[in-house]
């Protein structure tokens, strides 16, 4: 009787490549900390409600972009208001950022999530990012700035004396999605010809972080374009609020813009938001681990 020969089957190549990286992207104002526009106006000794009603709202009603309106109001206040206590300079914004306090327990959140990832799969890297329509100079000097791989925000141009003079860079609602693409590509900025990264034209194994492995957390209308992009690409979106009626009354979302969960901006360990973030990270870790099994055997 002929001896039976063993047949060794070669495992097919994995259908999806492995990226051992997860990105968590935050908005800033209202998400990780109080609204920096209002807080900055307070430090100038001005009444926030009056300043908004008399300076900011008329510009919005006249069709101004909300980011441009905010920056213009502050530039005019710094140049023309005799009653303000300080001129707004680069040094003043840096000092303001250093003194700004994030919401309770935000600082502890980063280490908690890093540790959770390590416990699940030490091969997976966790990166944090900020994309904000607020003041980049301020955010970069907060106590939580060192936790982030990259921070993108609006920027002032300063005069020779350091005083704010023009809006240098604006990040609008839709502009935020461009920075999502930069995270996916691993690029810090668009190239010299102004061409941005085209996600659909790049194979998944060339991505720094696939959009499907990005978690986005935001508090309102400015984040809706990012919610929509990530929902379309299989990412995870979480909405936060300080007052629930803000979402109910002001933020109208379509089916494609809805978030995976909506929770209060509470970063304590046992809060709904932290449970949501932990579960989101855990879900992505398990997907990556499954792909690693396929590649490793």
C-alpha positions in Angstrom: 0.0 0.0 0.0 1.6 3.3 -1.0 2.6 5.6 1.8 0.3 8.6 2.2 1.9 11.9 1.5 1.1 14.9 3.7 -0.1 18.0 1.9 0.8 21.4 3.4 -1.6 24.2 2.5 -0.3 27.6 2.1 -2.4 30.2 3.9 -3.7 32.8 1.6 -2.5 36.4 2.0 -4.7 38.4 4.4 -7.4 40.3 2.7 -6.6 43.4 4.7 -3.2 44.6 5.7 -2.3 45.2 9.4 -1.7 48.7 10.8 -0.7 48.4 14.4 -1.9 52.0 15.2 -5.0 53.7 16.5 -5.7 57.4 16.4 -8.0 59.3 18.8 -8.8 62.8 17.4 -10.3 65.5 19.6 -11.9 68.8 19.0 -10.8 71.2 21.8 -13.3 74.0 22.7 -16.3 72.4 24.6 -14.7 68.9 24.2 -11.6 68.9 26.3 -11.9 72.4 27.8 -14.2 75.4 28.1 -14.7 77.6 25.1 -11.4 79.5 24.7 -13.0 82.5 22.9 -15.3 83.2 25.9 -12.5 82.5 28.4 -10.1 84.9 26.6 -12.8 87.6 26.5 -13.2 87.3 30.3 -9.5 87.7 30.9 -9.7 91.0 29.0 -12.1 92.3 31.6 -15.1 92.4 29.1 -18.6 91.0 29.5 -18.8 87.9 27.4 -22.6 88.2 26.6 -22.3 91.8 25.7 -19.2 91.2 23.5 -20.9 88.4 21.6 -24.1 90.4 21.1 -22.5 93.7 20.1 -19.4 92.5 18.2 -19.6 88.9 17.2 -23.3 88.3 16.4 -23.6 91.3 14.0 -20.8 89.9 11.9 -22.4 86.4 11.9 -25.7 88.0 10.8 -23.9 89.8 8.0 -22.6 86.5 6.6 -19.1 86.3 8.1 -17.6 82.9 8.7 -17.7 82.2 12.4 -13.9 81.7 12.7 -13.1 84.9 10.8 -15.7 86.8 12.9 -14.1 85.6 16.2 -10.6 86.5 15.2 -11.7 89.9 13.8 -13.5 90.8 17.0 -10.5 90.0 19.1 -8.1 91.9 16.8 -10.4 95.0 16.9 -10.7 94.7 20.7 -7.0 94.6 21.2 -6.4 97.6 18.9 -9.3 99.8 19.8 -10.9 99.0 23.2 -9.5 101.5 25.8 -11.1 99.5 28.6 -9.4 96.2 28.0 -6.8 95.3 30.6 -4.3 93.8 28.2 -3.3 94.0 24.5 -3.6 90.5 23.0 -0.1 89.4 22.1 1.6 86.1 21.3 3.0 86.1 24.8 -0.4 86.8 26.3 -2.0 83.9 24.4 0.8 81.6 25.5 0.3 82.6 29.1 -3.5 82.2 28.7 -2.9 78.7 27.4 -0.7 77.8 30.3 -3.3 78.9 32.8 -6.3 77.3 31.0 -7.6 74.3 32.8 -9.1 71.4 30.9 -12.2 69.6 32.1 -11.8 67.5 35.2 -9.9 64.2 34.7 -8.9 64.9 31.1 -5.3 64.7 32.1 -5.7 61.2 33.6 -7.6 60.0 30.5 -4.5 59.6 28.3 -2.6 57.3 30.6 -5.7 55.2 31.2 -6.3 54.6 27.5 -2.6 54.0 26.8 -2.6 51.4 29.6 -5.8 49.7 28.3 -4.2 49.3 24.9 -1.1 47.9 26.4 -3.1 45.4 28.4 -5.0 44.3 25.3 -2.1 44.2 22.8 1.3 45.7 23.5 2.1 45.8 19.7 -0.5 48.4 19.1 0.4 52.1 19.3 -2.1 54.8 20.4 -1.8 58.3 19.1 -3.7 61.4 20.1 -4.5 64.5 17.9 -6.4 67.8 18.2 -8.1 69.5 15.3 -9.8 72.7 16.4 -11.3 75.8 15.0 -10.0 77.6 18.1 -6.6 79.1 18.8 -3.7 76.9 18.0 -1.3 79.0 20.0 -3.4 78.6 23.1 -3.9 74.8 22.8 -0.2 74.2 22.2 0.6 75.7 25.6 -1.9 73.9 27.7 -0.9 71.3 30.3 -2.3 68.5 28.1 -0.4 69.5 24.9 2.5 67.0 25.4 0.1 64.1 25.1 -0.7 64.9 21.4 1.2 63.8 18.4 0.0 66.8 16.5 -2.2 69.8 17.2 -3.9 71.8 14.4 -5.7 75.1 15.1 -6.4 78.6 13.7 -3.4 80.9 13.8 -2.9 84.7 14.2 -0.3 86.7 12.3 1.5 89.0 14.8 2.8 92.6 14.4 6.4 93.5 15.1 5.4 94.2 18.6 3.8 90.8 19.0 0.2 92.0 18.9 -2.4 90.0 17.0 -2.9 91.6 13.5 -4.5 89.2 11.0 -6.0 85.8 10.7 -3.2 83.6 9.4 -4.8 80.2 9.2 -8.5 79.3 9.5 -9.8 75.8 10.1 -13.5 75.8 9.1 -16.0 73.0 9.7 -15.2 71.3 6.4 -11.5 72.1 6.6 -11.2 69.8 9.7 -11.7 66.8 7.4 -8.5 67.7 5.5 -6.5 67.3 8.7 -8.2 63.9 9.2 -6.6 62.9 5.9 -3.3 64.2 7.0 -3.5 61.9 10.1 -4.3 59.0 7.8 -1.4 59.8 5.5 1.1 60.6 8.2 1.9 64.0 6.6 2.1 67.1 8.7 0.9 69.5 5.9 -0.1 69.7 2.2 2.8 69.7 -0.2 4.3 72.8 -1.8 1.8 72.8 -4.7 -1.2 72.8 -2.3 -2.3 69.3 -3.2 -3.9 67.5 -0.3 -3.7 63.8 0.4 -6.3 61.8 -1.6 -7.3 58.9 0.7 -9.1 56.9 -2.0 -6.0 56.8 -4.2 -3.7 55.2 -1.6 -3.6 51.5 -0.7 -4.3 50.7 2.9 -0.9 49.3 3.6 0.6 52.7 2.9 -1.5 54.6 5.4 -0.2 55.9 8.7 -3.6 55.2 10.3 -6.6 54.0 8.2 -9.7 56.1 8.8 -11.4 52.9 10.0 -9.0 52.9 13.0 -9.6 56.5 14.0 -11.9 57.6 16.8 -13.2 61.2 16.7 -14.7 63.1 19.7 -16.4 66.5 19.2 -19.0 68.7 20.8 -21.1 70.2 18.0 -21.7 71.5 14.5 -18.1 72.1 13.6 -17.4 68.4 14.0 -20.3 67.1 11.8 -18.1 66.9 8.6 -15.6 64.7 10.4 -18.4 62.6 11.8 -19.7 62.0 8.3 -16.3 61.1 6.8 -15.5 58.6 9.6 -18.9 57.1 9.5 -18.5 56.5 5.8 -15.0 54.9 6.3 -15.9 52.7 9.3 -14.3 54.9 12.0 -15.9 55.6 15.4 -17.5 58.9 16.3 -18.5 60.1 19.7 -20.4 63.3 20.5 -20.0 65.2 23.8 -22.0 67.8 25.5 -22.1 70.0 28.6 -25.8 70.7 28.3 -27.8 68.1 26.4 -30.3 70.6 25.0 -27.4 72.0 22.9 -27.6 69.0 20.6 -31.4 68.7 20.7 -32.0 72.4 19.8 -29.1 73.5 17.7 -27.4 70.6 16.0 -29.4 68.9 13.3 -27.7 65.8 11.9 -28.5 63.5 9.0 -28.4 59.7 9.1 -24.7 59.8 7.8 -23.7 62.3 10.5 -25.0 60.6 13.6 -22.5 59.6 16.2 -21.9 56.2 17.7 -22.7 57.5 21.2 -23.5 60.9 22.7 -22.2 61.4 26.3 -21.6 64.2 28.7 -18.1 65.7 28.6 -17.1 63.9 31.8 -13.7 62.2 31.8 -13.8 60.5 35.2 -13.0 56.9 35.0 -16.5 55.6 35.6 -18.3 58.1 33.3 -20.3 57.1 30.2 -17.8 59.0 28.0 -14.8 57.1 29.4 -16.7 53.8 29.1 -17.4 54.7 25.5 -13.8 55.6 24.7 -12.6 52.4 26.4 -15.0 50.3 24.4 -14.1 52.0 21.2 -10.4 51.4 21.7 -11.1 47.8 22.7 -13.1 47.2 19.6 -10.3 48.5 17.3 -7.7 46.6 19.3 -9.6 43.3 18.7 -9.9 44.0 15.0 -6.2 44.7 14.7 -5.3 41.6 16.8 -7.5 39.5 14.4 -5.6 40.7 11.4 -2.3 40.0 13.2 -3.4 36.4 13.6 -4.0 36.1 9.9 -0.6 37.5 9.0 1.3 35.7 11.7 0.3 32.1 11.0 
